Amino acid sequence: MRPAGGFTKAGWQPQPAGKITGRAAGSLPGLCVAAAGIAMMIYGISRGEINVVFEKAVRICMECIGIG
């Protein structure tokens, strides 16, 4: 049976300071990509691109159902 709480037979072993392991190791690239995506969205909204995207979406939708 596996011990609960992250303990092993040898006992609890803390990680050295500054060492990133597990899920935290992959979070930095993900956070960078998310921050870049949010920055691009804000830039597009500030330029008024949201109206262009919405108009294209409506046009494509109308063409798909055969109205436009």
PDB file of N, H, CA, C and O in Angstrom:
ATOM      1  N   MET A   1       0.845  -1.180   0.000  1.00  0.00           N
ATOM      2  CA  MET A   1       0.000   0.000   0.000  1.00  0.00           C
ATOM      3  C   MET A   1       0.893   1.248   0.000  1.00  0.00           C
ATOM      4  O   MET A   1       1.939   1.275   0.649  1.00  0.00           O
ATOM      5  N   ARG A   2       0.473   2.257  -0.722  1.00  0.00           N
ATOM      6  H   ARG A   2      -0.376   2.235  -1.249  1.00  0.00           H
ATOM      7  CA  ARG A   2       1.256   3.482  -0.860  1.00  0.00           C
ATOM      8  C   ARG A   2       1.010   4.420   0.308  1.00  0.00           C
ATOM      9  O   ARG A   2      -0.141   4.624   0.694  1.00  0.00           O
ATOM     10  N   PRO A   3       2.055   4.994   0.881  1.00  0.00           N
ATOM     11  CA  PRO A   3       1.857   5.922   1.988  1.00  0.00           C
ATOM     12  C   PRO A   3       1.164   7.203   1.534  1.00  0.00           C
ATOM     13  O   PRO A   3       1.376   7.671   0.416  1.00  0.00           O
ATOM     14  N   ALA A   4       0.347   7.755   2.399  1.00  0.00           N
ATOM     15  H   ALA A   4       0.175   7.374   3.307  1.00  0.00           H
ATOM     16  CA  ALA A   4      -0.394   8.977   2.076  1.00  0.00           C
ATOM     17  C   ALA A   4       0.440  10.211   2.382  1.00  0.00           C
ATOM     18  O   ALA A   4       1.353  10.172   3.206  1.00  0.00           O
ATOM     19  N   GLY A   5       0.114  11.297   1.712  1.00  0.00           N
ATOM     20  H   GLY A   5      -0.628  11.328   1.042  1.00  0.00           H
ATOM     21  CA  GLY A   5       0.713  12.586   2.025  1.00  0.00           C
ATOM     22  C   GLY A   5       2.076  12.830   1.416  1.00  0.00           C
ATOM     23  O   GLY A   5       2.775  13.748   1.848  1.00  0.00           O
ATOM     24  N   GLY A   6       2.486  12.043   0.426  1.00  0.00           N
ATOM     25  H   GLY A   6       1.919  11.298   0.075  1.00  0.00           H
ATOM     26  CA  GLY A   6       3.750  12.275  -0.227  1.00  0.00           C
ATOM     27  C   GLY A   6       4.950  11.712   0.508  1.00  0.00           C
ATOM     28  O   GLY A   6       6.087  11.946   0.098  1.00  0.00           O
ATOM     29  N   PHE A   7       4.722  10.979   1.580  1.00  0.00           N
ATOM     30  H   PHE A   7       3.798  10.789   1.913  1.00  0.00           H
ATOM     31  CA  PHE A   7       5.817  10.370   2.317  1.00  0.00           C
ATOM     32  C   PHE A   7       6.208   9.056   1.664  1.00  0.00           C
ATOM     33  O   PHE A   7       5.372   8.368   1.078  1.00  0.00           O
ATOM     34  N   THR A   8       7.457   8.723   1.768  1.00  0.00           N
ATOM     35  H   THR A   8       8.135   9.282   2.244  1.00  0.00           H
ATOM     36  CA  THR A   8       7.961   7.445   1.268  1.00  0.00           C
ATOM     37  C   THR A   8       8.476   6.639   2.451  1.00  0.00           C
ATOM     38  O   THR A   8       8.405   7.085   3.596  1.00  0.00           O
ATOM     39  N   LYS A   9       8.988   5.461   2.167  1.00  0.00           N
ATOM     40  H   LYS A   9       9.046   5.099   1.237  1.00  0.00           H
ATOM     41  CA  LYS A   9       9.540   4.642   3.241  1.00  0.00           C
ATOM     42  C   LYS A   9      10.733   5.332   3.896  1.00  0.00           C
ATOM     43  O   LYS A   9      10.980   5.159   5.090  1.00  0.00           O
ATOM     44  N   ALA A  10      11.478   6.125   3.099  1.00  0.00           N
ATOM     45  H   ALA A  10      11.277   6.265   2.130  1.00  0.00           H
ATOM     46  CA  ALA A  10      12.642   6.835   3.631  1.00  0.00           C
ATOM     47  C   ALA A  10      12.249   8.096   4.388  1.00  0.00           C
ATOM     48  O   ALA A  10      13.084   8.684   5.075  1.00  0.00           O
ATOM     49  N   GLY A  11      11.012   8.518   4.278  1.00  0.00           N
ATOM     50  H   GLY A  11      10.333   8.041   3.719  1.00  0.00           H
ATOM     51  CA  GLY A  11      10.560   9.743   4.937  1.00  0.00           C
ATOM     52  C   GLY A  11      10.350  10.859   3.941  1.00  0.00           C
ATOM     53  O   GLY A  11      10.465  10.661   2.732  1.00  0.00           O
ATOM     54  N   TRP A  12      10.047  12.011   4.448  1.00  0.00           N
ATOM     55  H   TRP A  12       9.954  12.172   5.430  1.00  0.00           H
ATOM     56  CA  TRP A  12       9.765  13.163   3.600  1.00  0.00           C
ATOM     57  C   TRP A  12      11.061  13.823   3.186  1.00  0.00           C
ATOM     58  O   TRP A  12      11.906  14.112   4.033  1.00  0.00           O
ATOM     59  N   GLN A  13      11.234  14.070   1.887  1.00  0.00           N
ATOM     60  H   GLN A  13      10.547  13.835   1.199  1.00  0.00           H
ATOM     61  CA  GLN A  13      12.442  14.705   1.371  1.00  0.00           C
ATOM     62  C   GLN A  13      12.069  16.023   0.695  1.00  0.00           C
ATOM     63  O   GLN A  13      11.441  15.994  -0.363  1.00  0.00           O
ATOM     64  N   PRO A  14      12.430  17.181   1.263  1.00  0.00           N
ATOM     65  CA  PRO A  14      12.105  18.462   0.619  1.00  0.00           C
ATOM     66  C   PRO A  14      12.928  18.664  -0.649  1.00  0.00           C
ATOM     67  O   PRO A  14      14.034  18.137  -0.770  1.00  0.00           O
ATOM     68  N   GLN A  15      12.387  19.425  -1.587  1.00  0.00           N
ATOM     69  H   GLN A  15      11.489  19.854  -1.490  1.00  0.00           H
ATOM     70  CA  GLN A  15      13.084  19.748  -2.827  1.00  0.00           C
ATOM     71  C   GLN A  15      14.084  20.874  -2.563  1.00  0.00           C
ATOM     72  O   GLN A  15      13.818  21.750  -1.739  1.00  0.00           O
ATOM     73  N   PRO A  16      15.227  20.865  -3.249  1.00  0.00           N
ATOM     74  CA  PRO A  16      16.185  21.968  -3.098  1.00  0.00           C
ATOM     75  C   PRO A  16      15.583  23.290  -3.577  1.00  0.00           C
ATOM     76  O   PRO A  16      14.743  23.303  -4.476  1.00  0.00           O
ATOM     77  N   ALA A  17      16.007  24.378  -2.987  1.00  0.00           N
ATOM     78  H   ALA A  17      16.690  24.368  -2.256  1.00  0.00           H
ATOM     79  CA  ALA A  17      15.484  25.692  -3.354  1.00  0.00           C
ATOM     80  C   ALA A  17      15.829  26.016  -4.802  1.00  0.00           C
ATOM     81  O   ALA A  17      16.953  25.785  -5.247  1.00  0.00           O
ATOM     82  N   GLY A  18      14.865  26.547  -5.527  1.00  0.00           N
ATOM     83  H   GLY A  18      13.952  26.735  -5.166  1.00  0.00           H
ATOM     84  CA  GLY A  18      15.083  26.964  -6.897  1.00  0.00           C
ATOM     85  C   GLY A  18      14.859  25.882  -7.933  1.00  0.00           C
ATOM     86  O   GLY A  18      14.890  26.170  -9.129  1.00  0.00           O
ATOM     87  N   LYS A  19      14.636  24.656  -7.516  1.00  0.00           N
ATOM     88  H   LYS A  19      14.611  24.423  -6.544  1.00  0.00           H
ATOM     89  CA  LYS A  19      14.424  23.570  -8.461  1.00  0.00           C
ATOM     90  C   LYS A  19      12.928  23.412  -8.712  1.00  0.00           C
ATOM     91  O   LYS A  19      12.148  23.237  -7.776  1.00  0.00           O
ATOM     92  N   ILE A  20      12.542  23.476  -9.970  1.00  0.00           N
ATOM     93  H   ILE A  20      13.176  23.619 -10.730  1.00  0.00           H
ATOM     94  CA  ILE A  20      11.135  23.360 -10.342  1.00  0.00           C
ATOM     95  C   ILE A  20      10.910  21.962 -10.898  1.00  0.00           C
ATOM     96  O   ILE A  20      11.580  21.550 -11.846  1.00  0.00           O
ATOM     97  N   THR A  21       9.975  21.241 -10.313  1.00  0.00           N
ATOM     98  H   THR A  21       9.432  21.576  -9.543  1.00  0.00           H
ATOM     99  CA  THR A  21       9.668  19.892 -10.777  1.00  0.00           C
ATOM    100  C   THR A  21       8.165  19.727 -10.923  1.00  0.00           C
ATOM    101  O   THR A  21       7.387  20.551 -10.442  1.00  0.00           O
ATOM    102  N   GLY A  22       7.770  18.659 -11.587  1.00  0.00           N
ATOM    103  H   GLY A  22       8.402  17.990 -11.978  1.00  0.00           H
ATOM    104  CA  GLY A  22       6.359  18.330 -11.701  1.00  0.00           C
ATOM    105  C   GLY A  22       5.609  19.274 -12.613  1.00  0.00           C
ATOM    106  O   GLY A  22       6.132  19.703 -13.641  1.00  0.00           O
ATOM    107  N   ARG A  23       4.393  19.597 -12.241  1.00  0.00           N
ATOM    108  H   ARG A  23       3.968  19.248 -11.405  1.00  0.00           H
ATOM    109  CA  ARG A  23       3.536  20.446 -13.066  1.00  0.00           C
ATOM    110  C   ARG A  23       4.066  21.857 -13.197  1.00  0.00           C
ATOM    111  O   ARG A  23       3.827  22.507 -14.215  1.00  0.00           O
ATOM    112  N   ALA A  24       4.774  22.350 -12.203  1.00  0.00           N
ATOM    113  H   ALA A  24       4.968  21.822 -11.376  1.00  0.00           H
ATOM    114  CA  ALA A  24       5.293  23.719 -12.247  1.00  0.00           C
ATOM    115  C   ALA A  24       6.366  23.881 -13.318  1.00  0.00           C
ATOM    116  O   ALA A  24       6.589  24.990 -13.803  1.00  0.00           O
ATOM    117  N   ALA A  25       7.032  22.792 -13.692  1.00  0.00           N
ATOM    118  H   ALA A  25       6.851  21.891 -13.298  1.00  0.00           H
ATOM    119  CA  ALA A  25       8.101  22.885 -14.683  1.00  0.00           C
ATOM    120  C   ALA A  25       7.571  23.297 -16.046  1.00  0.00           C
ATOM    121  O   ALA A  25       8.274  23.987 -16.784  1.00  0.00           O
ATOM    122  N   GLY A  26       6.367  22.904 -16.403  1.00  0.00           N
ATOM    123  H   GLY A  26       5.795  22.344 -15.803  1.00  0.00           H
ATOM    124  CA  GLY A  26       5.801  23.236 -17.701  1.00  0.00           C
ATOM    125  C   GLY A  26       4.915  24.461 -17.697  1.00  0.00           C
ATOM    126  O   GLY A  26       4.368  24.822 -18.739  1.00  0.00           O
ATOM    127  N   SER A  27       4.756  25.104 -16.569  1.00  0.00           N
ATOM    128  H   SER A  27       5.201  24.810 -15.723  1.00  0.00           H
ATOM    129  CA  SER A  27       3.822  26.218 -16.503  1.00  0.00           C
ATOM    130  C   SER A  27       4.392  27.523 -17.060  1.00  0.00           C
ATOM    131  O   SER A  27       3.626  28.366 -17.525  1.00  0.00           O
ATOM    132  N   LEU A  28       5.705  27.714 -17.028  1.00  0.00           N
ATOM    133  H   LEU A  28       6.328  27.029 -16.649  1.00  0.00           H
ATOM    134  CA  LEU A  28       6.289  28.969 -17.516  1.00  0.00           C
ATOM    135  C   LEU A  28       6.066  29.156 -19.016  1.00  0.00           C
ATOM    136  O   LEU A  28       5.628  30.236 -19.413  1.00  0.00           O
ATOM    137  N   PRO A  29       6.339  28.174 -19.868  1.00  0.00           N
ATOM    138  CA  PRO A  29       6.045  28.368 -21.296  1.00  0.00           C
ATOM    139  C   PRO A  29       4.556  28.590 -21.550  1.00  0.00           C
ATOM    140  O   PRO A  29       4.183  29.397 -22.401  1.00  0.00           O
ATOM    141  N   GLY A  30       3.719  27.885 -20.823  1.00  0.00           N
ATOM    142  H   GLY A  30       4.022  27.230 -20.131  1.00  0.00           H
ATOM    143  CA  GLY A  30       2.280  28.069 -20.981  1.00  0.00           C
ATOM    144  C   GLY A  30       1.832  29.469 -20.589  1.00  0.00           C
ATOM    145  O   GLY A  30       0.997  30.073 -21.263  1.00  0.00           O
ATOM    146  N   LEU A  31       2.385  29.980 -19.506  1.00  0.00           N
ATOM    147  H   LEU A  31       3.063  29.489 -18.959  1.00  0.00           H
ATOM    148  CA  LEU A  31       2.044  31.339 -19.074  1.00  0.00           C
ATOM    149  C   LEU A  31       2.526  32.377 -20.082  1.00  0.00           C
ATOM    150  O   LEU A  31       1.842  33.372 -20.325  1.00  0.00           O
ATOM    151  N   CYS A  32       3.700  32.151 -20.670  1.00  0.00           N
ATOM    152  H   CYS A  32       4.255  31.343 -20.473  1.00  0.00           H
ATOM    153  CA  CYS A  32       4.218  33.083 -21.674  1.00  0.00           C
ATOM    154  C   CYS A  32       3.325  33.106 -22.918  1.00  0.00           C
ATOM    155  O   CYS A  32       3.043  34.172 -23.465  1.00  0.00           O
ATOM    156  N   VAL A  33       2.887  31.940 -23.355  1.00  0.00           N
ATOM    157  H   VAL A  33       3.115  31.074 -22.910  1.00  0.00           H
ATOM    158  CA  VAL A  33       2.005  31.867 -24.527  1.00  0.00           C
ATOM    159  C   VAL A  33       0.664  32.521 -24.217  1.00  0.00           C
ATOM    160  O   VAL A  33       0.120  33.244 -25.051  1.00  0.00           O
ATOM    161  N   ALA A  34       0.129  32.274 -23.025  1.00  0.00           N
ATOM    162  H   ALA A  34       0.572  31.686 -22.347  1.00  0.00           H
ATOM    163  CA  ALA A  34      -1.146  32.878 -22.644  1.00  0.00           C
ATOM    164  C   ALA A  34      -1.031  34.403 -22.571  1.00  0.00           C
ATOM    165  O   ALA A  34      -1.929  35.115 -23.019  1.00  0.00           O
ATOM    166  N   ALA A  35       0.066  34.902 -22.011  1.00  0.00           N
ATOM    167  H   ALA A  35       0.796  34.324 -21.647  1.00  0.00           H
ATOM    168  CA  ALA A  35       0.266  36.354 -21.916  1.00  0.00           C
ATOM    169  C   ALA A  35       0.395  36.976 -23.306  1.00  0.00           C
ATOM    170  O   ALA A  35      -0.129  38.063 -23.550  1.00  0.00           O
ATOM    171  N   ALA A  36       1.093  36.290 -24.217  1.00  0.00           N
ATOM    172  H   ALA A  36       1.518  35.408 -24.018  1.00  0.00           H
ATOM    173  CA  ALA A  36       1.224  36.808 -25.585  1.00  0.00           C
ATOM    174  C   ALA A  36      -0.136  36.827 -26.278  1.00  0.00           C
ATOM    175  O   ALA A  36      -0.451  37.783 -26.988  1.00  0.00           O
ATOM    176  N   GLY A  37      -0.934  35.802 -26.085  1.00  0.00           N
ATOM    177  H   GLY A  37      -0.678  35.026 -25.508  1.00  0.00           H
ATOM    178  CA  GLY A  37      -2.271  35.749 -26.684  1.00  0.00           C
ATOM    179  C   GLY A  37      -3.175  36.861 -26.167  1.00  0.00           C
ATOM    180  O   GLY A  37      -3.896  37.495 -26.938  1.00  0.00           O
ATOM    181  N   ILE A  38      -3.132  37.089 -24.871  1.00  0.00           N
ATOM    182  H   ILE A  38      -2.546  36.574 -24.245  1.00  0.00           H
ATOM    183  CA  ILE A  38      -3.947  38.164 -24.277  1.00  0.00           C
ATOM    184  C   ILE A  38      -3.486  39.520 -24.796  1.00  0.00           C
ATOM    185  O   ILE A  38      -4.313  40.385 -25.086  1.00  0.00           O
ATOM    186  N   ALA A  39      -2.168  39.715 -24.917  1.00  0.00           N
ATOM    187  H   ALA A  39      -1.496  39.012 -24.682  1.00  0.00           H
ATOM    188  CA  ALA A  39      -1.643  40.986 -25.429  1.00  0.00           C
ATOM    189  C   ALA A  39      -2.094  41.213 -26.871  1.00  0.00           C
ATOM    190  O   ALA A  39      -2.448  42.333 -27.238  1.00  0.00           O
ATOM    191  N   MET A  40      -2.084  40.159 -27.690  1.00  0.00           N
ATOM    192  H   MET A  40      -1.796  39.249 -27.392  1.00  0.00           H
ATOM    193  CA  MET A  40      -2.534  40.299 -29.076  1.00  0.00           C
ATOM    194  C   MET A  40      -4.027  40.593 -29.160  1.00  0.00           C
ATOM    195  O   MET A  40      -4.466  41.368 -30.010  1.00  0.00           O
ATOM    196  N   MET A  41      -4.807  39.972 -28.274  1.00  0.00           N
ATOM    197  H   MET A  41      -4.450  39.343 -27.584  1.00  0.00           H
ATOM    198  CA  MET A  41      -6.248  40.251 -28.260  1.00  0.00           C
ATOM    199  C   MET A  41      -6.511  41.708 -27.888  1.00  0.00           C
ATOM    200  O   MET A  41      -7.350  42.362 -28.508  1.00  0.00           O
ATOM    201  N   ILE A  42      -5.813  42.212 -26.898  1.00  0.00           N
ATOM    202  H   ILE A  42      -5.132  41.681 -26.394  1.00  0.00           H
ATOM    203  CA  ILE A  42      -5.991  43.612 -26.480  1.00  0.00           C
ATOM    204  C   ILE A  42      -5.594  44.556 -27.610  1.00  0.00           C
ATOM    205  O   ILE A  42      -6.268  45.558 -27.852  1.00  0.00           O
ATOM    206  N   TYR A  43      -4.494  44.236 -28.306  1.00  0.00           N
ATOM    207  H   TYR A  43      -3.947  43.422 -28.110  1.00  0.00           H
ATOM    208  CA  TYR A  43      -4.052  45.070 -29.424  1.00  0.00           C
ATOM    209  C   TYR A  43      -5.097  45.073 -30.545  1.00  0.00           C
ATOM    210  O   TYR A  43      -5.397  46.127 -31.105  1.00  0.00           O
ATOM    211  N   GLY A  44      -5.649  43.909 -30.873  1.00  0.00           N
ATOM    212  H   GLY A  44      -5.405  43.053 -30.418  1.00  0.00           H
ATOM    213  CA  GLY A  44      -6.671  43.819 -31.917  1.00  0.00           C
ATOM    214  C   GLY A  44      -7.944  44.565 -31.542  1.00  0.00           C
ATOM    215  O   GLY A  44      -8.544  45.235 -32.382  1.00  0.00           O
ATOM    216  N   ILE A  45      -8.353  44.451 -30.298  1.00  0.00           N
ATOM    217  H   ILE A  45      -7.865  43.906 -29.615  1.00  0.00           H
ATOM    218  CA  ILE A  45      -9.559  45.158 -29.839  1.00  0.00           C
ATOM    219  C   ILE A  45      -9.335  46.662 -29.888  1.00  0.00           C
ATOM    220  O   ILE A  45     -10.235  47.412 -30.264  1.00  0.00           O
ATOM    221  N   SER A  46      -8.134  47.109 -29.508  1.00  0.00           N
ATOM    222  H   SER A  46      -7.402  46.499 -29.202  1.00  0.00           H
ATOM    223  CA  SER A  46      -7.858  48.547 -29.523  1.00  0.00           C
ATOM    224  C   SER A  46      -7.849  49.113 -30.948  1.00  0.00           C
ATOM    225  O   SER A  46      -8.094  50.305 -31.137  1.00  0.00           O
ATOM    226  N   ARG A  47      -7.569  48.274 -31.952  1.00  0.00           N
ATOM    227  H   ARG A  47      -7.369  47.306 -31.799  1.00  0.00           H
ATOM    228  CA  ARG A  47      -7.569  48.723 -33.345  1.00  0.00           C
ATOM    229  C   ARG A  47      -8.951  48.623 -33.981  1.00  0.00           C
ATOM    230  O   ARG A  47      -9.126  49.045 -35.124  1.00  0.00           O
ATOM    231  N   GLY A  48      -9.926  48.083 -33.277  1.00  0.00           N
ATOM    232  H   GLY A  48      -9.784  47.741 -32.348  1.00  0.00           H
ATOM    233  CA  GLY A  48     -11.269  47.952 -33.826  1.00  0.00           C
ATOM    234  C   GLY A  48     -11.463  46.702 -34.665  1.00  0.00           C
ATOM    235  O   GLY A  48     -12.429  46.614 -35.424  1.00  0.00           O
ATOM    236  N   GLU A  49     -10.576  45.745 -34.546  1.00  0.00           N
ATOM    237  H   GLU A  49      -9.792  45.816 -33.929  1.00  0.00           H
ATOM    238  CA  GLU A  49     -10.650  44.528 -35.338  1.00  0.00           C
ATOM    239  C   GLU A  49     -11.815  43.637 -34.927  1.00  0.00           C
ATOM    240  O   GLU A  49     -12.210  42.752 -35.685  1.00  0.00           O
ATOM    241  N   ILE A  50     -12.360  43.853 -33.764  1.00  0.00           N
ATOM    242  H   ILE A  50     -12.039  44.572 -33.147  1.00  0.00           H
ATOM    243  CA  ILE A  50     -13.453  43.000 -33.299  1.00  0.00           C
ATOM    244  C   ILE A  50     -14.670  43.146 -34.220  1.00  0.00           C
ATOM    245  O   ILE A  50     -15.390  42.173 -34.443  1.00  0.00           O
ATOM    246  N   ASN A  51     -14.903  44.325 -34.748  1.00  0.00           N
ATOM    247  H   ASN A  51     -14.318  45.116 -34.567  1.00  0.00           H
ATOM    248  CA  ASN A  51     -16.019  44.526 -35.669  1.00  0.00           C
ATOM    249  C   ASN A  51     -15.792  43.793 -36.985  1.00  0.00           C
ATOM    250  O   ASN A  51     -16.725  43.216 -37.542  1.00  0.00           O
ATOM    251  N   VAL A  52     -14.571  43.811 -37.480  1.00  0.00           N
ATOM    252  H   VAL A  52     -13.813  44.279 -37.027  1.00  0.00           H
ATOM    253  CA  VAL A  52     -14.241  43.121 -38.728  1.00  0.00           C
ATOM    254  C   VAL A  52     -14.437  41.622 -38.563  1.00  0.00           C
ATOM    255  O   VAL A  52     -15.024  40.969 -39.426  1.00  0.00           O
ATOM    256  N   VAL A  53     -13.946  41.077 -37.455  1.00  0.00           N
ATOM    257  H   VAL A  53     -13.469  41.608 -36.755  1.00  0.00           H
ATOM    258  CA  VAL A  53     -14.075  39.638 -37.204  1.00  0.00           C
ATOM    259  C   VAL A  53     -15.549  39.256 -37.077  1.00  0.00           C
ATOM    260  O   VAL A  53     -15.964  38.230 -37.616  1.00  0.00           O
ATOM    261  N   PHE A  54     -16.335  40.052 -36.383  1.00  0.00           N
ATOM    262  H   PHE A  54     -15.998  40.885 -35.944  1.00  0.00           H
ATOM    263  CA  PHE A  54     -17.754  39.759 -36.218  1.00  0.00           C
ATOM    264  C   PHE A  54     -18.482  39.792 -37.563  1.00  0.00           C
ATOM    265  O   PHE A  54     -19.308  38.921 -37.836  1.00  0.00           O
ATOM    266  N   GLU A  55     -18.186  40.781 -38.402  1.00  0.00           N
ATOM    267  H   GLU A  55     -17.515  41.489 -38.180  1.00  0.00           H
ATOM    268  CA  GLU A  55     -18.820  40.861 -39.719  1.00  0.00           C
ATOM    269  C   GLU A  55     -18.473  39.649 -40.581  1.00  0.00           C
ATOM    270  O   GLU A  55     -19.343  39.116 -41.271  1.00  0.00           O
ATOM    271  N   LYS A  56     -17.221  39.209 -40.551  1.00  0.00           N
ATOM    272  H   LYS A  56     -16.515  39.642 -39.991  1.00  0.00           H
ATOM    273  CA  LYS A  56     -16.816  38.022 -41.312  1.00  0.00           C
ATOM    274  C   LYS A  56     -17.511  36.778 -40.785  1.00  0.00           C
ATOM    275  O   LYS A  56     -17.930  35.925 -41.567  1.00  0.00           O
ATOM    276  N   ALA A  57     -17.637  36.665 -39.474  1.00  0.00           N
ATOM    277  H   ALA A  57     -17.297  37.359 -38.839  1.00  0.00           H
ATOM    278  CA  ALA A  57     -18.309  35.501 -38.884  1.00  0.00           C
ATOM    279  C   ALA A  57     -19.770  35.447 -39.300  1.00  0.00           C
ATOM    280  O   ALA A  57     -20.286  34.374 -39.614  1.00  0.00           O
ATOM    281  N   VAL A  58     -20.435  36.581 -39.304  1.00  0.00           N
ATOM    282  H   VAL A  58     -20.016  37.452 -39.049  1.00  0.00           H
ATOM    283  CA  VAL A  58     -21.846  36.617 -39.717  1.00  0.00           C
ATOM    284  C   VAL A  58     -21.966  36.247 -41.192  1.00  0.00           C
ATOM    285  O   VAL A  58     -22.860  35.489 -41.566  1.00  0.00           O
ATOM    286  N   ARG A  59     -21.083  36.770 -42.028  1.00  0.00           N
ATOM    287  H   ARG A  59     -20.356  37.387 -41.724  1.00  0.00           H
ATOM    288  CA  ARG A  59     -21.118  36.474 -43.461  1.00  0.00           C
ATOM    289  C   ARG A  59     -20.910  34.977 -43.718  1.00  0.00           C
ATOM    290  O   ARG A  59     -21.630  34.377 -44.516  1.00  0.00           O
ATOM    291  N   ILE A  60     -19.941  34.386 -43.051  1.00  0.00           N
ATOM    292  H   ILE A  60     -19.356  34.873 -42.402  1.00  0.00           H
ATOM    293  CA  ILE A  60     -19.675  32.950 -43.220  1.00  0.00           C
ATOM    294  C   ILE A  60     -20.864  32.135 -42.752  1.00  0.00           C
ATOM    295  O   ILE A  60     -21.239  31.164 -43.408  1.00  0.00           O
ATOM    296  N   CYS A  61     -21.459  32.504 -41.645  1.00  0.00           N
ATOM    297  H   CYS A  61     -21.154  33.294 -41.112  1.00  0.00           H
ATOM    298  CA  CYS A  61     -22.602  31.785 -41.108  1.00  0.00           C
ATOM    299  C   CYS A  61     -23.786  31.861 -42.074  1.00  0.00           C
ATOM    300  O   CYS A  61     -24.465  30.862 -42.314  1.00  0.00           O
ATOM    301  N   MET A  62     -24.025  33.039 -42.619  1.00  0.00           N
ATOM    302  H   MET A  62     -23.474  33.850 -42.424  1.00  0.00           H
ATOM    303  CA  MET A  62     -25.134  33.206 -43.565  1.00  0.00           C
ATOM    304  C   MET A  62     -24.899  32.374 -44.825  1.00  0.00           C
ATOM    305  O   MET A  62     -25.845  31.815 -45.380  1.00  0.00           O
ATOM    306  N   GLU A  63     -23.653  32.287 -45.282  1.00  0.00           N
ATOM    307  H   GLU A  63     -22.885  32.741 -44.831  1.00  0.00           H
ATOM    308  CA  GLU A  63     -23.341  31.483 -46.459  1.00  0.00           C
ATOM    309  C   GLU A  63     -23.536  29.999 -46.165  1.00  0.00           C
ATOM    310  O   GLU A  63     -23.971  29.246 -47.036  1.00  0.00           O
ATOM    311  N   CYS A  64     -23.219  29.578 -44.951  1.00  0.00           N
ATOM    312  H   CYS A  64     -22.865  30.190 -44.244  1.00  0.00           H
ATOM    313  CA  CYS A  64     -23.348  28.161 -44.618  1.00  0.00           C
ATOM    314  C   CYS A  64     -24.805  27.704 -44.631  1.00  0.00           C
ATOM    315  O   CYS A  64     -25.102  26.587 -45.054  1.00  0.00           O
ATOM    316  N   ILE A  65     -25.701  28.554 -44.175  1.00  0.00           N
ATOM    317  H   ILE A  65     -25.459  29.462 -43.831  1.00  0.00           H
ATOM    318  CA  ILE A  65     -27.107  28.148 -44.137  1.00  0.00           C
ATOM    319  C   ILE A  65     -27.848  28.536 -45.424  1.00  0.00           C
ATOM    320  O   ILE A  65     -29.038  28.255 -45.566  1.00  0.00           O
ATOM    321  N   GLY A  66     -27.149  29.173 -46.344  1.00  0.00           N
ATOM    322  H   GLY A  66     -26.183  29.401 -46.229  1.00  0.00           H
ATOM    323  CA  GLY A  66     -27.727  29.454 -47.665  1.00  0.00           C
ATOM    324  C   GLY A  66     -28.507  30.735 -47.791  1.00  0.00           C
ATOM    325  O   GLY A  66     -29.261  30.895 -48.751  1.00  0.00           O
ATOM    326  N   ILE A  67     -28.355  31.658 -46.856  1.00  0.00           N
ATOM    327  H   ILE A  67     -27.742  31.527 -46.077  1.00  0.00           H
ATOM    328  CA  ILE A  67     -29.082  32.927 -46.920  1.00  0.00           C
ATOM    329  C   ILE A  67     -28.256  33.987 -47.629  1.00  0.00           C
ATOM    330  O   ILE A  67     -28.799  34.772 -48.406  1.00  0.00           O
ATOM    331  N   GLY A  68     -26.970  34.023 -47.377  1.00  0.00           N
ATOM    332  H   GLY A  68     -26.529  33.386 -46.745  1.00  0.00           H
ATOM    333  CA  GLY A  68     -26.122  35.104 -47.882  1.00  0.00           C
ATOM    334  C   GLY A  68     -25.433  34.697 -49.090  1.00  0.00           C
ATOM    335  O   GLY A  68     -24.672  35.478 -49.660  1.00  0.00           O
TER     336      GLY A  68
END
